[in-house]
Amino acid sequence: DAGVIQSPRHEVTEMGQEVTLRCKPISGHDYLFWYRQTMMRGLELLIYFNNNVPIDDSGMPEDRFSAKMPNASFSTLKIQPSEPRDSAVYFCASRGGSGANVLTFGAGSRLTVL
Amino acid sequence: AQSVTQLGSHVSVSEGALVLLRCNYSSSVPPYLFWYVQYPNQGLQLLLKYTTGATLVKGINGFEAEFKKSETSFHLTKPSAHMSDAAEYFCAVGSFNKFYFGSGTKLNVKP
């Protein structure tokens, strides 16, 4: 398996623009998580899905952030409009079903908002 | 509620010396405990995990950790540091479907 695939790896955009980050989880994994990593706040859980359904989005910072999982092999995290304080590395992680309580992370998407 | 505290944001050791990275957790339920390593510009990779059973857990690259319930600790050790061990290490606690990460410890290995 190719692991968790994230795109783009790097994104530089201007304040006010829409940003879409993409994630392909490991095939067969039924949980998908979005994390944000910053120097100040470390790793923060934004949202997670089970079987494509959002279960807990309490970590989403504000309404400018939204996430979807239209099918088992694809998820997006969207920021609209983006702000400089959104600059961070965004990680997607997936987890298998029973007996596999381990997160596998993607390589991350580094977002810079100017 | 669950949380993780990693003592020391930066640890520096000489090559060949013992590595000890400290992690304490709080959890209201029996925890699953993890150590992850992050190399520059990469995602987090699993080093080792404790779920149930033996409290001394061996991981990749010669690392091991011991779950001590009485001390609520899960410290990471390696007998002899190698230059390639320089990275950031994260302790995490998880149960059900939430995983909480510590703030990370950057390990520097001096030649």
Interface residues (C-beta under 8 A of the other chain):
Chain A: V4 Y31 F33 G42 L43 L45 Y48 N50 I55 D56 F91 A93 R95 N101 V102 L103 T104 F105 G106 A107 G108 R110
Chain B: Y32 F34 Y36 N41 Q42 G43 L44 Q45 L46 K49 T51 F90 G94 N97 K98 F99 Y100 F101 G102 S103 G104
